[in-house]
Amino acid sequence: MDWDSAKKHCKERNWAWSLELINKAQTEMEALEEKVKKLEDQQKALRLYNACNY
């Protein structure tokens, strides 16, 4: 999602509630993306560990 375009659109129309919602959604998405990356890294490490033990 293009967060900057959405924010600009809301600012132009003075939609404070939408802007607040977009900021919250962006923060949540960034946190989820970070969590997914950590889990993927853990999964890769576990696969490597298991492969070395056989």
N, C-alpha and C positions, 0 to 999 in steps of 0.2 A: 504494500500500500504506500502511496505517496503522501506521507504525513504532512510535508510542507505545503503541498497544494491544498490539502484539506483544511489546514490551519489558515492559509491565506484566504480561502473562500469564506470561512466563518468570520474572519476578522473584517473582511469587506462588507459583510452583511450584519455585523455586530451581533453575532450569535454566540454569546458568552457561554451558554449552557452546552452548545455543541462543541465549542472549543475545549471546554473542560472535559467533556466526554472523550474527545480525540486525544487529549494529553494523557488521560488515564489509560485509554486503550493502548496508546503507544508505549507507555511505561510497562504495562502488563505484557505486551507482546515481546518487548526487549528482554524482560525477565524470563519469559518462557523460552525464547530462543537461546538464551544463555544456559538455561537448565537443560535443554535438549542437547546442546553441544557438550556439556559436561557428561551427560548420560552416554552419548555416542562415544566419547573419549574413554569412558570407563568400560564400555562394551568392547572396544578395540583392544584395550589393555588386557581384559579378561581373556579374549580369544587368543591373544599372543601368549599369555601365560599358560593357557591350557594347551596350546600347540607345542610349547617347549617342554611340557611335562610328559609327552607321549613318546 
